[in-house]
């Protein structure tokens, strides 16, 4: 491990560091084996064999499994195609990288000097996403399924904007229009209720009305299209269609 000693930026994660990460998500735990967690941060530039890649492979599967279970139970009205798109966005490397940065996992990655400086390793989104996955793999190996599930659940609720991802992935205006077209042979219509802010930074508040001119949803966004989408989404929630 001479390379580790030569790179002064390398610092092995400690038991207190790990416990602090869990505590960030309201989980009090006593770590008894730090070795598997430390292995989760060793880059292949240090060791071809004892590095994070196997734990990353395992953690990736765990995260996908948990997200699949969560979405299946919490989005009963969406088909498998939509759930697949939603899961893909949640486990997106950029999201996982951002979580890794918030938890400051980058401080504990063990790199060779070449990787550290030539490739700007601690800012590399791909590697940070991989490190988060390997950390989850270590969590499962050391703490078991239930504790790992609790951690992932708390991270998902606190760090990932599911409403925003859901809206981005679905045609809520189309769903709402289809619903009213089938029932009343008439589609809802949208009106701007209010515009605020300067021209370069406007906020639109838009209402959507049903066939009897009743307001069924209100949405707000920086674009008219986005405000209409949000209004349709809120209408679908009110109608208990999602």
N, C-alpha and C positions, 0 to 999 in steps of 0.2 A: 504493500500500500504506500510506496514511496511517493506516488503521484498525489495522493491525498495530502500528505505532509507538505509537499511543495506548494500546493495551492492554498494560500492563506485565507481565501474566501470560503473554504469548505468548513462547515460546522455540522457535526452529527446531531440529529434531533434527539432531545432528551425526554425522559419520562414526564417532566413538568411541562415541556412544550406540547407533548401529545395530550396530556390531561387538559391543558388550556384550550386546545382546539375543540375537544369534546364539550368543555364547559361553555364555549361560545354558543353552542346549540343546546344549552340547558341539560346536558348529560354529565352527571357526576360519576366518575369511574376511576378506579385505581389500576394503573398499568403495572403488570408484573413482569412482562417480557418485552423489552425494548428492541431486541435484535431484529425481529421481523419488520418493525417499523423503520428501522435504520436501513435495512436492505431495500425498502420501498423507495429510497431516495438516491441509491447508487446508480449513476449513469453508466452506460456501456463503454464510455471512453475511459473509465476506471477499471472495469472488469468485464470480460466477455461472458462470464458465467454467473457470478454473484452480483447481479444487478436487478433493476426494478422490472424488467420486461415480463417475467412470468407473472408477477403480481399485477402488473398492468393488464395483462390478458385476462386474468381472473376478475379483477375489479371492473373491467369493461362489461363482462357478462353479468356481474351482480347489478350494476347500475341499470343495464338494459332490462333485466328481470324485474327489478323493483319498479322502474318507470312503467313497464307493461302492466304490472299488477295495479299500480296506483291509478293509471288511466282507465283500465278496464272497470275498476270499481267506482270511480268518480265521474266518468263520462259515459253513462249507460246508453245514451241516445245517439252516440256517434258510431259510425261503422269502422271496420278494421283499416280501411284506407286512410281515413282521417286520423285515427289513433296512431298509425304508423308514422304519418307526417309529423304529428305532434311530438311523439317520442324522439324522432330524429332531431327536431329542433331543441328539445330539452337536453339531449346528450351531445349536442353540438360542441366541438372542441373549444370554441370561443367562450361559451358559457362555463364550461369546466375550467378553462384557463382563468377566467375572472374569479371564480370561487377559490381557486388555488392562490391567486394573488391576494385576495381578501384574507385568507388564512395564513398568508406569508409563508407558504410552503417553499417558495423559491429560495428562502434563506438556508434551507437544509439540504438542497440538492448537492450531491458530491460529484464534482466534475474534474476532468483533467484541465490543466491550465489552457491548453489549446482550445478546448470546447468552451471554456469560461469566457475567454476574451475574443477569440477569432470569430465565434458564432453567436456571441452575445446570449449565452445559454439561459441566463436567468430571466430573460425577457421573451423567450421563445414560446409562443402560445401552444404549439404542438407538444412540446416537452412538458409544459406546465399542465396541460390537459392530461397527458400520460401520467404525470406524477400524482394528480388527484385520483386517477383510477387505481394506481398502485397502492396509494394510501388506503382506499376503500378495500382493496384486496387484503391488505394487512389487517385492517379492522375486522374483516370477516374471519380470517384465519385465527386471530388472537382472541376476539371477543364474542364470536358466534353470530348467528343469523339475526336474532332479535335485536341485539345492540346495534348491529350494522344497519338494520332496517330503520331503527329509531333515528340514527344519525342521518341517513339519507332522507328520511321523511322531513326532518327538521330543516335540513339544507334546502330541500325542494320548496317547502313552504316559505322560507325566509329569503331565499336568494333568487328564485326564478319567477318571473312575472308570467304566470300561466294565462291570465286573462289576455295579456298582450299577444302571447304566442298563439292562443286559441283564435283570437280575432284575425291575426295575420294569415292563419291557415284555413279559414273557412269563409264561405260566401253567405254571410248572415242576411244581407239584403235579399239575396236570391231565395233563401229559406223562408223569410218572412213573406215575400211576395207570393211564393208558391202556396203557402198555407192559406192566405186570404183569397187567392185566385180560386182555389179548390172549394173553399167554403162559401164565398160570397160573389165569386166571379168579378172581383174588383181588387186591385192591388193597393197597398198603403201608399201614402204620399208624404213627402218631406218638405218642411219649411224652416227657413232660418229664423230662429227666435232672437238671436243677438250676435253681434260681432264686436269684439273688443281688441284693443291694442293697435299699434301702428301698422301700416300696410305691409311692412317687411316681416312682421311677427304677429299676425292676426290669430285670434282664437275664435272659432265658430261654435256656436251652440245651436243645435238643430233638433227639431221635434219631428216625430213620425206619427201620422194620424191613420186611424182605421177607416173603414167604409162609412162609419157613422160620425166622422169628424171628431172622434175622441183621441186624445193624446195617449199613445201606448208605449212610447219610449222617448228618451232624451239622450243625446250624445254630444260630446265636446271633443274638439281636436284642432290641430293647426291647419288642417285642410277640410274643405267641405266634404270630400269623399270619406275621409276618416271619421268625421263627425256623424255622417249618415250611417256608416258601418257600426259605429258605437251605439247609435240610437237603435238600430235594428237588433243588435246584440242584446241590449237592455230590454227591448220589447219581447224578444224570444224568451228571456229569463222570466219576465213578468207573466207571459203566457204559459210558462212551465214546459216549453218546448225543448229547452236544453237544461 
